[in-house]
Amino acid sequence: MKMLHTTTRAAAIALSACLFASAAAADGKLAIKAGRVLPGPGMPELEKATIVIENGRIAAIGKDVKVPWDAVVIDAPNLVAIPGYVEAHSARGMDRPNENLDVAPFLSVRDSIDPVGFYFEDSLRWGVTTINIQQGNNCVVAGQGVIVRPIGLTVDEMIVRTPSGVKLSASPKMGFSAATQAQALRRAFGDLRRSLEQLVAEKKEGSDRARREALYQGRDLEGENAKGKAMEGAAWKVTGFELVPRGEIDEKLVPLLALVEGKLPAFFYCGRPMDVHTALDIAKENGFLAKTTLVISPAAYKAAGAIAAAKVAAILDGAAVYVETDPLTGEEREVFVPGELKKAGVRFALASANPTTESLWFQAAQCVGRGMPRAEAVAAVTTVPAEILGLGKQLGTLEVGKFGTVVLCSGDPLSVASWVERVVVEGRDVYDRSKDVRVKHLIGGQAPANTQVMGASLLGDPRKVVCCEGEDPEEHAKHEAEERAKKDKGEAEDDK
């Protein structure tokens, strides 16, 4: 398979702009006539049905739905319509997945997102229409995540919700031991409590240090920020906190305070079974267990009982099948992790093992192949992740009132023989496989404009684009020979 490299940054942007060309038409009416509609897990299938979308939301769905006279129509009698897949957790799409700081909840992932990154293109190709982007797992307390739709040329166009939560890790980051990691987590919340108590003490003493510092930093001290409010929280509270105007709290502390007060979700990574217990303890100690979702590696399935007992949801971060070695016999055995989670009573969502060949559809297909009921497998990539992200009323199924986010597949969405042909996000026709320049290159060998094949024989100006697009092989070979002759002649003259 030939590889491509883009000649300029502008070329990459141009390709993305081409792929998302129709995304600008956000409002208005759109009707999708599909051969089959699979509205959601456990819901009856509809044959030859129509989906009408108005102003980004589904206005009608069914067999005998009347199409508005002024609606744009996508006529797809041979395609299958399904709700867009929801990626509950991903560290892709940023310029880097992790920061050097151990504790950095004051940072936001939105500042690291690259809207024209190939990851977002790939997401559309595989039917993923909503993504919760969080920092990577090599952290103690990471930055705040954002939920995005994989369309648009600016971050603001992409965002569905910000912040979506704070990422924490119970697994040791590089250079840390398990004990050091747990101590660093407890210290972060201990420092928060001591800082808040210090603010209260200063107010009681009549000090205005915090106010002067807030004004110096340009923080807003008007309206609600000028008022004090008693601290909320299920585990611990600081007495007298109502004396401190909320605008005077150090911005570096605000996200952790929101966690403790139960106002911000937590996504806690656990790479090993023992890490699950650490994460649950930290969450209980600081009162945000009810807002916690565990992001677990396949190896952490052994702690499924503890996860179920804590009544928290889990996101499987990795392959659905885990291979482990018996310490006594040395024999390898395969463990179907979603099956173990289901057996223990854990409510879970699946995450992509990689953004292409093992995307969400593949994860769900593996579950069905290993005996899980289809409705449960599909729910793990649609309704459950939508509910975990607090978007259950907007995403996950095709129902009246929900976002008009629809994926059109060439066949059974869980079949390796099917492709995503069209994607509609909130009423915007954002992806058409027949116009995907990268797919055309990979499948048909058509090179996009302003690109050059790596290792090509055009050894002249590296900015020169691939020649002879659409010509037959003989014409192309003839053209190459002429170019090579010109180059050889030029080199010969240079040697004289």
Secondary structure, 3 states (H helix, E strand, C coil): CCCEEECCHHHHHHHHHHHCHHHHCCCCEEEEEEEEECCCCCCCCEEEEEEEEECCEEEEEECCCCCCCCCEEEEEEEEEEEECEEEEEECCCECCCCCCCCECCCCEHHHCECCCCHHHHHHHHCCEEEEEECCCCCCCEEEEEEEECCCCCCHHHHEEEEEEEEEEECCCCCCCCHHHHHHHHHHHHHHHHHHHHHHHHHHHCCCCHHHHHHHHCCCCCCHHHHCECCCCCCCCCCCCHHHCEHHHCCCCCHHHHHHHCCCCCEEEEECCHHHHHHHHHHHHHCCCHHHEEEEECHHHHHHHHHHHHHCCEEEECCCCEEEEECCCCCCEEEEEHHHHHHHHCCCEEECCCCCCCCCHHHHHHHHHHCCCCHHHHHHCCCHHHHHHCCCCCCCCCCCCCCECCEEEECCCCCCCCCCEEEEEECCEEEEEHHHCHHHHHHHHCCCCCCEEECCCCCCCCCCCCCCCCCCCHHHHHHHHHHHHHHHHHHHHHHHC
